[in-house]
């Protein structure tokens, strides 16, 4: 209705999901590249914050990889020269450029079908939703419930066998 895009991020430490976010952008983007650039800036800010938090635990990260599925947005992050096509983008969104130049963040291309953050920003087909959810390590609760039910049955059998052995 208001033409504002949804930014979504997810942050992994190794293969573990440690942070995620989904938020409507504060401004209307004039292009997909701009919307992705703004989202990448938000992901960069969260990554820098997490990087500093990990320092408190003695974990030092060099270049944190940030995955983006829009090559135009990636090009905007790497080019420090303001072109006429990007003059309208607010200065605060260029935060990501500084951190890429410092070497804190490394922006990398990921195919759209493998973009994990899409799970938090848009409705997805059932197959793609399940694929991305599995890649994030999020379990399907139906499977967890069946698994727990199976464990309870197994535990019940083990207890019954233990009682028979103990009484013999």
N, C-alpha and C positions, 0 to 999 in steps of 0.2 A: 504494500500500500504506500509506504513512504519512500520506496526506492533505495533504502539503506541496506547494504550487504551485511551478511553475518560473517564474522571472523571466528575461526576455530583453530585451536592449537592443542597439541598433545605433546608431552615431553617424556621421553624415555631415558632411563638410566640403565644402560645395558639393554636388556629386553623387558625391563619392568616399567610399566606406566606409573609415573610418579606425580604428574600434574596434567590437568586438561582444562580447557576454557572454551566457552562459546559465548559470543557477545555481539550484539548489533553494533555496527560501526556508527560513530558519532556524526559522520558527514556522508553526503551522497557522493559516491565515486562516479567520475565521468567515463570510466572505462574499466574493463575487467582487470587490466594491468594495474591500474591505480588501486582497485579494491584488494588485489593480491599483495601489492606493495605495502599497503596499510596493515594487512593481516601479518605479513612477514615482520613488520616493525614491532607489532605487539608480541609476536613469538620471540623476537630478538630480546625485547625488554625482559620477558619472563625467563629466557635462557640465561641472560646476564645475572638476574637475581638468583636463580638456582645455582649458577656457577659460584657466586659469592657465598651462598649458604653451604655448599659442599666444601669450600675452603675451611670453614669452621670445623669440619670433620676430617681434615687432612687430605681431602681429595682435590687434586689440582688438575683441571682440565685445560687443555690448550685451545685448539679451535673446535668450538662446538658446532656440529653440523646442523644446518637448518634447511629443511627440504621444502621446495616450492615447485608447483606444477605449472608455472607460467613463466616462459622464457623472457617475455617483455619486462615483467616485474624483476626478474633476476638481473637483467641488463640495467634497469634503473638503480639497483643497489650497488652495482659495480662502477657506474659512471658518475664521478663527482661533479661533472659539468651540468649545470641546469639548462636543459633545452626548453624551447618555447612550449613544448607539449607537456612539460611537467612543472611549469612555473606556478600553476594554480594549487599544487599540492602543498599543504601546510608544512612549515619548517619542522614541526615536531615529528613528522613522519619520516624525516631523513636521518633520524637517530640510528637506523640500521647501517647506513653508509659508513658512519664513523667507526662502528664496531667491526665492520668487515675490513676496513683499512687498518685498524689496530691489530687485526688477527684474532680477535675474540671469537668471532663467528665466521663460519664458512658456509655460504649459501650454495646449495646443490639442487640440481634438477631431479625431480621424481615424476614418473609418469602419473597421469591423473588417476588411472585405475589403481595405483598403489598409494595414493595420498591418504594417509591415515586420518588426517584432520577432517576429511569430508564426512566422517562418521558423526561429527558434532555440528555440522553446518547445513545439511540438506537431507531430504528424504532419499533413501537409496533402495534399489532393488534388493529383495531378500537375500539373494546369493552374494552380492557385493557387501551388504551389511554384515553378513556372517563371516565373510572372508576377512574384512577389516577388523571386526570384533575379535576374531581369533588371533590375528597378528598382534593386537594390543594385549593379548593374554586375558581378555574378559571372557568368562565362562557363561555358557547358556544355563540358566537356572534350572530348566527342566532336566538337563543332563546331570547337573549337580544333585538335584533331588533324587533322581533314579540311582545315581552312584551311592549317595548316602543310604538310601533304602537297601541297596544291595549289601553295603557294609554292615548295616544293622542285622540283616538276615544271616550274614556270615558270622557275625559276632554271636548271635543267638545259637547258631550251630556249634561254634567253638565252645561256648559255655556249657551246652548240653553234653558235648563229648568230655569236657573237663569234669563235669559232675559224675558221669559214668565211670571215668577213670579213677576219680577220687573215692567213689563208693565201692569200687572193686578191690 
